[in-house]
């Protein structure tokens, strides 16, 4: 079969279609494209090689002792610029509020609920009982307003409240219709 050029060609075309025999260069190119796409989603940007050379040249020309732009920058400014460039500002703000949850929402609410996650504007909290889950559902507008007030802009668009997890009574071959257990776990 190795002597038959048609047979060898069909074997390689089958492997290429399946993607199993991709060359290392193709795999590297695909990985680089995925990395670039994820960087674009984070908000990172890339300058062209000529722009980078121009910036380095300007830096070298302005490296005289008393030239403008030679003053040291504050560390907070450098960290803020990095966070903005990488697209991490919102997540850092969210984790700051999550760590100060008791200060933001108050002691009484913090005693009965805890934040679980924040994804795409939806903050999920877990209540200690179903009664508190109902109460937090009623107060969700006020809680969202208080959290967004802490940020200075609207980041939390929806507050999702989950109650405590109770045992399931529907397992097994036989079940009884009727009211079943009530709120006895919270």
ROSE-4610 file (N, C-alpha, C; in Angstrom, 1 decimal, always signed):
// ROSE-4610
residu = [X/X/X/X/X/X/X/X/X/X/X/X/X/X/X/X/X/X/X/X/X/X/X/X/X/X/X/X/X/X/X/X/X/X/X/X/X/X/X/X/X/X/X/X/X/X/X/X/X/X/X/X/X/X/X/X/X/X/X/X/X/X/X/X/X/X/X/X/X/X/X/X/X/X/X/X/X/X/X/X/X/X/X/X/X/X/X/X/X/X/X/X/X/X/X/X/X/X/X/X/X/X/X/X/X/X/X/X/X/X/X/X/X/X/X/X/X/X/X/X/X/X/X/X/X/X/X/X/X/X/X/X/X/X/X/X/X/X/X/X/X/X/X/X/X/X/X/X/X/X/X/X/X/X/X/X/X/X/X/X/X/X/X/X/X/X/X/X/X/X/X/X/X/X/X/X/X/X/X/X/X/X/X/X/X/X/X/X/X/X/X/X/X/X/X/X/X/X/X/X/X/X/X/X/X/X/X/X/X/X/X/X/X/X/X/X/X/X/X/X/X/X/X/X/X/X/X/X/X/X/X/X/X/X/X/X/X/X/X/X/X/X/X/X/X/X/X/X/X/X/X/X/X/X/X/X/X/X/X/X/X/X/X/X/X/X/X/X/X/X/X/X/X/X/X/X/X/X/X/X/X/X/X/X/X/X/X/X/X/X/X/X/X/X/X/X/X/X/X/X/X/X/X/X/X/X/X/X/X/X/X/X/X/X/X/X/X/X/X/X/X/X/X/X/X/X/X/X/X/X/X/X/X/X/X/X/X/X/X/X/X/X/X/X/X/X/X/X/X/X/X/X/X/X/X/X/X/X/X/X/X/X/X/X/X/X/X/X/X/X/X/X/X/X/X/X/X/X/X/X/X/X/X/X/X/X/X/X/X/X/X/X/X/X/X/X/X/X/X/X/X/X/X/X/X/X/X/X/X/X/X/X/X/X/X/X/X/X/X/X/X/X/X/X/X/X/X/X/X/X/X/X/X/X/X/X/X/X/X/X/X/X/X/X/X/X/X/X/X/X/X/X/X/X/X/X/X/X/X/X/X/X/X/X/X/X/X/X/X/X/X/X/X/X/X/X/X/X/X/X/X/X/X/X/X/X/X/X/X/X/X/X/X/X/X/X/X/X/X/X/X/X/X/X/X/X/X/X/X/X/X/X/X/X/X/X/X/X/X/X/X/X/X/X/X/X/X/X/X/X/X/X/X/X/X/X/X/X/X/X/X/X/X/X/X/X/X/X/X/X/X/X/X/X/X/X/X/X]
num = [1/1/1/2/2/2/3/3/3/4/4/4/5/5/5/6/6/6/7/7/7/8/8/8/9/9/9/10/10/10/11/11/11/12/12/12/13/13/13/14/14/14/15/15/15/16/16/16/17/17/17/18/18/18/19/19/19/20/20/20/21/21/21/22/22/22/23/23/23/24/24/24/25/25/25/26/26/26/27/27/27/28/28/28/29/29/29/30/30/30/31/31/31/32/32/32/33/33/33/34/34/34/35/35/35/36/36/36/37/37/37/38/38/38/39/39/39/40/40/40/41/41/41/42/42/42/43/43/43/44/44/44/45/45/45/46/46/46/47/47/47/48/48/48/49/49/49/50/50/50/51/51/51/52/52/52/53/53/53/54/54/54/55/55/55/56/56/56/57/57/57/58/58/58/59/59/59/60/60/60/61/61/61/62/62/62/63/63/63/64/64/64/65/65/65/66/66/66/67/67/67/68/68/68/69/69/69/70/70/70/71/71/71/72/72/72/73/73/73/74/74/74/75/75/75/76/76/76/77/77/77/78/78/78/79/79/79/80/80/80/81/81/81/82/82/82/83/83/83/84/84/84/85/85/85/86/86/86/87/87/87/88/88/88/89/89/89/90/90/90/91/91/91/92/92/92/93/93/93/94/94/94/95/95/95/96/96/96/97/97/97/98/98/98/99/99/99/100/100/100/101/101/101/102/102/102/103/103/103/104/104/104/105/105/105/106/106/106/107/107/107/108/108/108/109/109/109/110/110/110/111/111/111/112/112/112/113/113/113/114/114/114/115/115/115/116/116/116/117/117/117/118/118/118/119/119/119/120/120/120/121/121/121/122/122/122/123/123/123/124/124/124/125/125/125/126/126/126/127/127/127/128/128/128/129/129/129/130/130/130/131/131/131/132/132/132/133/133/133/134/134/134/135/135/135/136/136/136/137/137/137/138/138/138/139/139/139/140/140/140/141/141/141/142/142/142/143/143/143/144/144/144/145/145/145/146/146/146/147/147/147/148/148/148/149/149/149/150/150/150/151/151/151/152/152/152/153/153/153/154/154/154/155/155/155/156/156/156/157/157/157/158/158/158/159/159/159/160/160/160/161/161/161/162/162/162/163/163/163/164/164/164/165/165/165/166/166/166/167/167/167/168/168/168/169/169/169/170/170/170/171/171/171/172/172/172/173/173/173/174/174/174/175/175/175/176/176/176/177/177/177/178/178/178/179/179/179/180/180/180/181/181/181/182/182/182/183/183/183/184/184/184/185/185/185/186/186/186]
x = [+0.8/+0.0/+0.9/+2.1/+3.0/+3.5/+3.5/+3.9/+2.8/+1.6/+0.5/+0.3/+0.5/+0.4/-1.0/-2.0/-3.4/-3.8/-3.4/-3.7/-3.1/-1.8/-1.2/-1.8/-2.2/-2.9/-4.2/-4.9/-6.2/-6.1/-5.0/-4.8/-4.5/-3.6/-3.3/-4.5/-5.3/-6.4/-7.4/-7.6/-8.5/-8.0/-6.7/-6.2/-6.3/-6.1/-6.2/-7.7/-8.6/-10.0/-10.4/-9.9/-10.2/-9.5/-8.4/-7.6/-6.6/-6.5/-5.6/-4.1/-3.9/-2.5/-2.2/-2.7/-2.3/-0.9/-0.2/+1.2/+1.4/+2.5/+2.8/+2.6/+2.9/+2.8/+1.3/+0.5/-1.0/-1.5/-1.1/-1.5/-1.1/+0.2/+0.7/-0.1/-0.4/-1.1/-2.5/-3.2/-4.5/-4.5/-3.4/-3.3/-3.1/-2.3/-2.0/-3.3/-4.1/-5.3/-6.3/-6.4/-7.2/-6.7/-5.4/-4.9/-5.1/-5.0/-5.3/-6.8/-7.6/-9.1/-9.4/-8.8/-9.1/-8.5/-7.4/-6.8/-7.7/-8.3/-9.2/-10.4/-10.9/-12.1/-11.8/-10.5/-10.1/-9.9/-9.8/-9.5/-8.1/-7.2/-5.8/-5.6/-4.6/-4.3/-2.9/-2.6/-1.2/-0.9/+0.3/+0.8/+1.5/+1.6/+2.4/+3.9/+4.7/+6.2/+6.7/+6.2/+6.8/+6.4/+5.1/+4.7/+5.6/+5.9/+6.7/+8.1/+8.7/+10.0/+10.0/+8.9/+8.8/+8.7/+8.0/+7.9/+9.2/+9.9/+11.2/+12.2/+12.1/+13.0/+12.7/+11.4/+11.1/+11.5/+11.4/+11.9/+13.4/+14.1/+15.6/+15.9/+15.2/+15.5/+15.2/+14.1/+13.7/+14.3/+15.4/+16.0/+17.0/+16.9/+17.8/+17.3/+18.1/+17.8/+16.6/+16.4/+15.3/+14.2/+14.1/+13.1/+11.7/+10.7/+9.3/+9.0/+8.2/+7.8/+8.8/+9.8/+10.8/+10.5/+9.4/+9.1/+8.5/+8.8/+8.3/+6.8/+6.2/+4.7/+4.4/+3.2/+2.7/+2.4/+2.7/+2.4/+0.9/+0.1/-1.4/-1.8/-1.2/-1.5/-1.0/+0.1/+0.6/-0.3/-0.7/-1.6/-2.9/-3.5/-4.8/-4.7/-3.6/-3.4/-3.3/-2.7/-2.6/-4.0/-4.7/-6.0/-7.0/-6.9/-7.7/-7.3/-6.0/-5.5/-5.9/-5.9/-6.2/-7.7/-8.5/-10.0/-10.4/-9.6/-9.9/-10.6/-10.8/-11.4/-12.7/-13.6/-14.9/-14.8/-14.0/-13.8/-13.2/-12.2/-11.6/-12.6/-13.4/-14.4/-15.4/-15.8/-16.8/-16.2/-14.9/-14.3/-14.1/-13.9/-13.8/-15.1/-16.2/-17.6/-17.9/-17.5/-17.8/-17.0/-15.8/-15.0/-15.6/-16.2/-16.8/-18.3/-18.8/-20.3/-21.0/-20.5/-21.2/-21.3/-20.3/-20.3/-21.3/-21.4/-22.2/-23.7/-24.1/-25.5/-26.0/-25.2/-25.6/-25.5/-25.5/-25.3/-26.4/-27.7/-28.8/-28.9/-28.8/-28.8/-27.6/-26.5/-25.3/-25.3/-26.0/-26.2/-27.0/-27.9/-28.8/-28.6/-27.6/-27.3/-25.8/-25.3/-23.9/-23.8/-22.9/-22.8/-22.1/-22.7/-22.1/-21.3/-21.8/-21.1/-21.6/-20.9/-21.2/-20.8/-21.8/-21.5/-22.4/-21.8/-22.5/-23.6/-23.4/-24.4/-25.4/-25.3/-26.2/-25.4/-25.8/-25.3/-26.1/-25.6/-26.3/-25.9/-27.0/-26.8/-27.5/-27.1/-27.7/-28.3/-29.6/-30.2/-30.1/-30.2/-30.1/-31.4/-32.6/-33.9/-34.7/-35.8/-36.7/-37.4/-37.7/-38.3/-37.4/-36.1/-35.1/-35.0/-35.1/-35.0/-36.2/-37.4/-38.5/-38.3/-37.8/-37.6/-36.5/-35.5/-34.4/-34.9/-35.8/-36.5/-37.3/-38.0/-38.7/-37.8/-36.7/-35.8/-34.7/-34.8/-33.7/-33.4/-34.4/-34.2/-33.4/-33.7/-32.9/-31.5/-31.3/-30.0/-29.1/-29.7/-29.0/-28.6/-29.6/-29.3/-28.1/-28.1/-27.0/-25.7/-25.6/-24.4/-23.9/-24.8/-24.4/-24.0/-24.6/-24.2/-22.7/-22.4/-21.0/-20.0/-20.4/-19.6/-19.5/-20.6/-20.7/-21.3/-21.6/-22.3/-23.1/-23.9/-24.7/-24.0/-23.5/-22.8/-23.8/-24.4/-25.4/-26.7/-27.1/-28.4/-29.5/-29.1/-30.1/-29.6/-30.4/-30.1/-30.8/-30.1/-30.8/-30.6/-31.7/-31.7/-32.0/-31.2/-31.4/-31.6/-32.6/-32.8/-31.9/-32.1/-31.3/-31.6/-30.7/-31.0/-31.6/-32.7/-33.4/-33.3/-33.7/-33.6/-34.7/-34.5/-35.4/-36.2/-37.6/-38.4/-39.0/-38.6/-39.2/-38.4/-37.4/-36.6/-37.3/-37.0/-37.5/-38.6/-39.1/-40.1/-41.5/-41.7/-43.1/-43.1/-44.0/-44.1/-45.6/-45.9/-47.2/-47.6/-48.7/-49.2/-49.7/-49.6/-50.0/-49.1/-49.3/-48.5/-47.0/-46.7/-45.3/-44.7/-43.4/-42.8/-42.8/-42.8/-42.8/-41.5/-41.4/-40.2/-39.7/-39.2/-38.7/-37.2/-36.5/-35.0/-34.4/-35.1/-34.5/-35.1]
y = [-1.2/+0.0/+1.3/+1.2/+2.3/+2.6/+1.6/+1.8/+2.5/+2.3/+2.9/+4.4/+5.3/+6.7/+7.1/+6.5/+6.9/+6.5/+5.3/+4.8/+5.7/+6.1/+6.9/+8.3/+8.8/+10.1/+10.1/+9.0/+8.9/+8.8/+8.1/+7.9/+9.3/+10.1/+11.4/+12.4/+12.3/+13.2/+12.8/+11.5/+11.2/+11.7/+11.6/+12.1/+13.6/+14.3/+15.8/+16.2/+15.5/+15.9/+15.7/+14.7/+14.4/+15.3/+16.0/+16.9/+16.2/+14.9/+14.2/+14.3/+14.5/+14.6/+16.0/+17.0/+18.4/+18.6/+19.5/+19.7/+20.6/+20.5/+21.3/+22.8/+23.2/+24.6/+25.0/+24.2/+24.5/+24.5/+23.6/+23.6/+24.8/+25.2/+26.4/+27.7/+27.7/+28.9/+28.9/+27.8/+27.7/+28.2/+27.7/+28.1/+29.6/+30.2/+31.6/+32.4/+31.9/+32.6/+32.6/+31.5/+31.4/+32.4/+32.4/+33.4/+34.8/+35.2/+36.5/+36.9/+35.9/+36.2/+36.4/+35.6/+35.8/+37.1/+37.5/+38.8/+40.0/+39.8/+40.8/+40.9/+39.8/+39.8/+40.5/+40.3/+41.0/+42.5/+42.9/+44.3/+44.7/+43.7/+44.0/+44.4/+45.2/+45.7/+45.5/+45.5/+45.3/+46.5/+47.0/+48.0/+47.4/+48.1/+47.6/+47.7/+47.0/+47.0/+48.4/+49.1/+50.5/+51.4/+51.3/+52.2/+51.9/+50.6/+50.3/+50.8/+50.7/+51.3/+52.8/+53.5/+54.9/+55.3/+54.6/+54.9/+54.7/+53.6/+53.4/+54.5/+54.9/+56.0/+57.3/+57.6/+58.9/+58.8/+57.6/+57.5/+57.7/+57.2/+57.3/+58.8/+59.5/+60.9/+61.7/+61.3/+62.1/+61.6/+60.9/+60.3/+61.3/+62.5/+63.5/+63.7/+64.1/+64.2/+65.0/+66.1/+67.0/+67.1/+66.1/+66.1/+65.8/+66.3/+66.0/+64.5/+64.0/+62.6/+61.8/+62.4/+61.7/+61.5/+62.2/+62.1/+60.7/+60.2/+58.8/+58.8/+57.8/+57.6/+56.9/+57.2/+56.5/+55.1/+54.2/+52.8/+52.5/+53.2/+53.0/+53.4/+54.4/+54.7/+53.6/+53.0/+51.9/+50.7/+50.4/+49.2/+49.5/+50.7/+51.0/+50.9/+51.3/+51.2/+49.8/+48.9/+47.5/+46.8/+47.2/+46.6/+47.0/+48.2/+48.7/+48.0/+47.9/+47.3/+45.8/+45.1/+43.7/+43.4/+44.4/+44.2/+43.6/+43.8/+43.2/+44.1/+45.4/+46.4/+45.9/+45.4/+45.0/+43.9/+42.9/+41.7/+42.1/+43.0/+43.5/+44.3/+45.1/+45.8/+44.9/+43.9/+42.9/+42.2/+41.7/+41.0/+41.9/+43.2/+44.1/+44.2/+44.3/+44.4/+43.0/+41.9/+40.6/+40.5/+41.0/+40.9/+41.8/+42.9/+43.8/+43.7/+42.5/+42.3/+42.8/+42.5/+43.0/+44.5/+45.2/+46.7/+47.2/+46.6/+47.1/+46.9/+45.7/+45.4/+45.5/+45.6/+45.7/+44.4/+44.5/+43.3/+42.3/+42.8/+41.9/+41.1/+41.7/+40.9/+40.0/+40.5/+39.7/+38.5/+38.5/+37.4/+36.3/+36.6/+35.6/+35.3/+35.9/+35.6/+35.8/+35.1/+35.3/+35.3/+36.1/+36.1/+34.8/+34.3/+33.1/+33.4/+34.1/+34.3/+35.6/+36.1/+37.3/+37.0/+36.9/+36.7/+37.5/+38.3/+39.1/+39.9/+40.6/+41.5/+40.8/+39.5/+38.8/+38.4/+38.9/+38.5/+37.5/+36.3/+35.2/+35.2/+35.2/+35.1/+33.9/+33.3/+32.2/+32.6/+32.4/+32.8/+31.6/+32.0/+30.9/+30.2/+30.7/+30.0/+30.5/+29.8/+30.1/+31.4/+31.7/+33.0/+34.1/+34.0/+35.0/+35.1/+34.0/+34.1/+34.9/+34.7/+35.5/+37.0/+37.2/+38.6/+39.3/+38.6/+39.1/+39.4/+38.5/+38.7/+40.0/+40.3/+41.5/+42.7/+42.6/+43.7/+43.8/+43.0/+42.9/+44.2/+45.0/+46.3/+47.2/+47.3/+48.1/+47.6/+46.3/+45.7/+46.0/+45.8/+46.2/+47.6/+48.5/+49.9/+50.3/+49.6/+49.9/+49.4/+48.2/+47.7/+48.6/+49.0/+49.8/+51.2/+51.7/+52.9/+52.8/+51.7/+51.4/+51.5/+51.0/+51.1/+52.4/+53.2/+54.5/+54.3/+53.1/+52.9/+51.6/+51.3/+50.1/+48.9/+48.1/+46.8/+45.6/+45.6/+44.5/+44.9/+44.1/+44.4/+43.5/+42.4/+41.4/+40.8/+40.6/+39.8/+38.5/+37.4/+36.1/+35.5/+35.2/+34.7/+33.2/+32.4/+30.9/+30.6/+29.7/+29.4/+28.2/+27.8/+26.6/+25.4/+24.5/+23.2/+22.2/+21.7/+20.8/+19.4/+18.4/+17.0/+16.8/+15.9/+15.5/+14.3/+14.4/+13.3/+12.5/+12.8/+12.2/+11.0/+10.5/+9.4/+8.1/+7.0/+5.7/+5.3/+4.1/+3.6/+4.1/+4.3/+4.7/+6.1/+6.9/+8.2/+8.4/+9.3/+9.6/+11.0/+11.1/+12.4/+13.2/+14.4/+15.3/+16.4/+17.0/+18.2/+17.9/+16.9/+16.5/+17.4/+17.4/+18.2/+19.7/+20.5/+21.9/+22.5/+23.8/+24.5/+24.2/+23.0/+22.6/+22.6/+23.0/+22.9/+24.3/+25.3/+26.7/+27.6]
z = [+0.0/+0.0/+0.0/+0.5/+0.5/-0.9/-1.8/-3.2/-4.0/-3.5/-4.3/-3.9/-4.8/-4.4/-4.1/-4.8/-4.5/-3.1/-2.7/-1.3/-0.3/-0.5/+0.5/+0.6/-0.5/-0.6/+0.2/+0.0/+0.7/+2.2/+2.6/+4.1/+4.7/+4.1/+4.6/+4.5/+3.5/+3.4/+4.5/+4.8/+5.8/+7.2/+7.4/+8.7/+8.8/+7.7/+7.7/+7.9/+7.3/+7.5/+9.0/+9.6/+11.0/+11.9/+11.5/+12.3/+13.2/+13.1/+14.0/+13.5/+12.2/+11.8/+11.4/+12.1/+11.8/+12.1/+11.4/+11.6/+12.9/+13.5/+14.7/+14.4/+13.2/+12.9/+12.9/+12.4/+12.4/+13.8/+14.6/+16.0/+16.8/+16.5/+17.2/+16.7/+15.4/+14.8/+15.4/+15.6/+16.2/+17.7/+18.4/+19.8/+19.9/+19.0/+19.0/+18.7/+17.8/+17.4/+18.6/+19.3/+20.5/+21.6/+21.8/+22.8/+22.4/+21.1/+20.7/+20.9/+20.6/+20.7/+22.2/+23.1/+24.5/+25.0/+24.5/+24.9/+24.4/+23.2/+22.7/+23.6/+24.0/+24.9/+26.2/+26.7/+28.0/+27.8/+26.6/+26.4/+26.2/+26.1/+25.8/+24.4/+24.2/+22.8/+22.4/+21.2/+20.7/+19.8/+19.9/+19.0/+17.9/+16.8/+15.7/+16.0/+15.3/+15.5/+15.2/+14.2/+13.9/+15.0/+15.6/+16.7/+17.9/+18.2/+19.3/+19.2/+17.9/+17.7/+17.9/+17.4/+17.5/+19.0/+19.8/+21.2/+21.9/+21.6/+22.2/+21.8/+20.6/+20.1/+20.8/+21.0/+21.7/+23.2/+23.8/+25.1/+25.2/+24.3/+24.3/+24.1/+23.2/+23.0/+24.2/+24.9/+26.1/+27.4/+27.3/+28.5/+29.2/+28.8/+29.4/+30.9/+31.8/+33.2/+33.5/+32.9/+33.3/+32.2/+31.3/+30.3/+30.8/+30.2/+30.7/+30.6/+31.6/+31.6/+32.4/+33.0/+33.8/+35.2/+35.7/+37.1/+37.4/+38.6/+38.9/+39.0/+38.5/+38.6/+39.9/+40.4/+41.6/+41.3/+42.2/+42.0/+41.7/+42.4/+42.2/+40.8/+40.2/+38.8/+37.8/+38.1/+37.3/+37.4/+38.6/+38.8/+38.2/+38.3/+37.7/+36.2/+35.6/+34.1/+33.7/+34.5/+34.2/+34.3/+35.3/+35.5/+34.3/+33.9/+32.8/+31.5/+31.3/+30.0/+29.9/+31.1/+31.1/+31.2/+31.5/+31.6/+32.9/+34.0/+35.3/+36.3/+35.9/+36.9/+37.5/+36.7/+37.2/+38.2/+37.9/+38.8/+40.1/+40.0/+41.3/+42.1/+41.5/+42.3/+42.9/+42.2/+42.7/+43.9/+43.8/+44.9/+46.1/+45.8/+47.0/+47.7/+47.0/+47.6/+48.3/+47.7/+48.3/+49.6/+49.7/+50.9/+52.0/+51.6/+52.6/+52.6/+52.4/+52.3/+53.5/+54.7/+55.9/+56.0/+55.6/+55.6/+54.6/+53.4/+52.3/+52.6/+53.0/+53.1/+54.5/+55.5/+56.9/+57.6/+58.9/+59.8/+59.7/+59.8/+59.8/+58.5/+57.4/+56.1/+56.0/+56.4/+56.2/+57.1/+58.3/+59.1/+58.5/+57.6/+57.0/+55.5/+54.9/+53.5/+53.2/+52.2/+51.8/+50.2/+49.7/+48.2/+47.7/+46.6/+46.1/+44.8/+43.9/+42.6/+42.0/+41.0/+40.2/+38.8/+37.9/+36.5/+35.6/+34.7/+33.7/+34.3/+35.4/+36.0/+37.0/+37.2/+38.1/+39.3/+40.4/+41.7/+42.4/+42.7/+43.3/+44.8/+45.6/+47.1/+47.6/+48.7/+49.3/+50.7/+50.9/+52.2/+53.2/+54.5/+55.5/+55.7/+55.3/+55.4/+54.2/+54.0/+52.9/+53.3/+54.5/+54.9/+54.6/+54.8/+54.4/+52.9/+52.2/+50.8/+50.2/+50.8/+50.4/+50.7/+51.9/+52.3/+51.4/+51.1/+50.2/+48.8/+48.4/+47.0/+47.0/+48.1/+48.2/+48.2/+49.0/+49.1/+48.0/+47.0/+46.0/+45.3/+45.1/+44.5/+45.4/+46.7/+47.6/+47.8/+47.8/+48.0/+46.7/+45.5/+44.3/+44.3/+44.7/+44.7/+45.6/+46.8/+47.8/+47.2/+46.6/+46.0/+44.9/+44.0/+42.9/+43.3/+44.5/+45.0/+45.5/+46.0/+46.5/+45.3/+44.1/+42.9/+42.3/+42.4/+41.7/+40.3/+39.9/+38.6/+38.7/+37.7/+37.8/+37.3/+38.2/+37.8/+38.0/+39.2/+39.5/+38.9/+37.8/+37.2/+37.8/+38.3/+38.9/+40.1/+41.1/+42.3/+42.4/+42.3/+42.3/+43.7/+44.4/+45.7/+45.7/+46.3/+46.4/+47.9/+48.2/+49.6/+50.0/+51.2/+51.7/+50.9/+50.9/+50.2/+51.2/+50.9/+51.7/+51.2/+52.0/+51.6/+50.6/+49.6/+48.6/+49.1/+49.1/+49.6/+48.4/+47.2/+46.1/+45.6/+46.3/+45.9/+46.2/+45.5/+45.8/+44.8/+45.0/+44.0/+44.4/+45.6/+46.0/+46.7/+46.2/+46.8/+47.1/+48.0/+48.4/+48.0/+47.3/+46.9/+48.1/+48.0/+49.1/+49.4/+50.5/+50.8/+51.1/+51.7/+51.9/+53.0/+53.2/+54.2/+53.9/+54.9/+54.8/+55.2/+55.4/+55.7/+57.1/+57.3/+58.6/+58.7/+57.6/+57.6/+57.6/+57.8/+57.8/+58.6]
